[in-house]
Amino acid sequence: MKNFVLAILIAVLITYSCGLIANHWFDFAIHFDDHLLGPLESVAGITLVGAIMAVIGVIVAVSIFGALMIGLVVGVLALIFAGLSVFWPMLLVIGFIIWLVRDKRQPRY
């Protein structure tokens, strides 16, 4: 628990420091109705927007990947089913010929 609290404090400190650097170096600030947000609020707002965009990107990528995978699996199963349904008489004849030709084992007593 101590490490968790320490990690949160370090993350807040780094975020605040990056906000100050962005505000002073690049004159980076967010204005809401003639109200200037502080460096921490500016960085937190941009971080929140970035996190939302990243989550949306992951959802889109996973949904596209998932749709492609489902399509590929369904396509392969359809090809296998179509192949079996077209060639089942030939497979039946080949299986029957193999059954007739194979050596019959004699039981040993």
C-alpha positions as CSV (number, residue, x, y, z in Angstrom):
1,M,0.0,0.0,0.0
2,K,2.9,2.3,0.8
3,N,4.4,1.8,-2.7
4,F,1.0,2.5,-4.3
5,V,0.6,5.8,-2.5
6,L,4.2,6.7,-3.3
7,A,3.6,5.9,-7.0
8,I,0.5,8.1,-7.1
9,L,2.4,11.0,-5.5
10,I,5.3,10.6,-8.0
11,A,2.8,10.5,-10.9
12,V,1.1,13.7,-9.7
13,L,4.4,15.4,-9.2
14,I,5.6,14.4,-12.7
15,T,2.3,15.5,-14.2
16,Y,2.4,18.9,-12.4
17,S,6.0,19.4,-13.5
18,C,5.2,18.6,-17.1
19,G,2.3,21.0,-16.9
20,L,4.5,23.8,-15.6
21,I,7.1,23.1,-18.3
22,A,4.5,23.0,-21.0
23,N,2.9,26.2,-19.7
24,H,6.2,28.2,-19.4
25,W,8.1,26.9,-22.4
26,F,5.4,26.5,-25.0
27,D,2.8,29.0,-23.6
28,F,0.5,26.0,-23.4
29,A,-2.8,26.8,-21.6
30,I,-6.5,26.0,-21.8
31,H,-9.0,28.8,-21.6
32,F,-12.7,28.2,-20.6
33,D,-14.8,31.3,-21.1
34,D,-12.0,33.8,-20.3
35,H,-10.8,31.7,-17.4
36,L,-7.3,30.4,-17.6
37,L,-6.8,27.0,-16.2
38,G,-3.6,26.2,-14.2
39,P,-0.8,24.0,-15.5
40,L,-2.1,20.9,-13.6
41,E,-5.6,21.4,-14.9
42,S,-4.4,22.0,-18.5
43,V,-2.2,18.8,-18.5
44,A,-5.0,16.8,-16.8
45,G,-7.5,17.9,-19.4
46,I,-5.2,17.1,-22.3
47,T,-4.3,13.8,-20.7
48,L,-8.0,13.0,-20.2
49,V,-8.7,13.8,-23.9
50,G,-5.7,11.7,-24.9
51,A,-6.8,8.8,-22.8
52,I,-10.3,8.9,-24.2
53,M,-8.9,8.9,-27.7
54,A,-6.6,6.0,-26.9
55,V,-9.5,3.9,-25.5
56,I,-11.6,4.7,-28.6
57,G,-8.7,3.7,-30.8
58,V,-8.2,0.4,-28.9
59,I,-11.9,-0.4,-29.2
60,V,-11.9,0.3,-32.9
61,A,-8.8,-1.7,-33.5
62,V,-10.0,-4.6,-31.5
63,S,-13.4,-4.5,-33.1
64,I,-12.0,-4.5,-36.6
65,F,-9.5,-7.2,-35.7
66,G,-12.3,-9.2,-34.0
67,A,-14.5,-8.8,-37.0
68,L,-11.7,-9.9,-39.3
69,M,-11.0,-13.0,-37.2
70,I,-14.7,-14.0,-37.0
71,G,-14.9,-13.5,-40.8
72,L,-11.8,-15.7,-41.4
73,V,-13.0,-18.5,-39.1
74,V,-16.5,-18.5,-40.6
75,G,-15.0,-18.5,-44.1
76,V,-12.7,-21.4,-43.4
77,L,-15.5,-23.4,-41.8
78,A,-17.7,-22.6,-44.8
79,L,-15.0,-23.8,-47.2
80,I,-14.5,-27.0,-45.2
81,F,-18.2,-27.6,-45.1
82,A,-18.6,-26.9,-48.8
83,G,-15.7,-29.2,-49.6
84,L,-17.1,-32.0,-47.6
85,S,-20.6,-31.6,-49.0
86,V,-19.3,-31.7,-52.6
87,F,-16.8,-34.5,-52.2
88,W,-18.5,-36.8,-49.7
89,P,-19.4,-39.5,-52.2
90,M,-15.8,-39.7,-53.4
91,L,-14.6,-39.8,-49.8
92,L,-17.1,-42.6,-49.0
93,V,-15.8,-44.6,-51.9
94,I,-12.2,-44.1,-51.0
95,G,-12.9,-45.1,-47.4
96,F,-14.8,-48.2,-48.6
97,I,-11.9,-49.2,-50.9
98,I,-9.4,-48.7,-48.1
99,W,-11.6,-50.9,-45.8
100,L,-11.7,-53.6,-48.4
101,V,-8.0,-53.6,-49.2
102,R,-6.4,-53.4,-45.8
103,D,-5.1,-56.6,-44.2
104,K,-7.4,-58.3,-41.8
105,R,-5.8,-59.1,-38.6
106,Q,-6.0,-62.7,-37.5
107,P,-6.7,-63.1,-33.8
108,R,-3.8,-64.9,-31.9
109,Y,-4.8,-67.4,-29.4
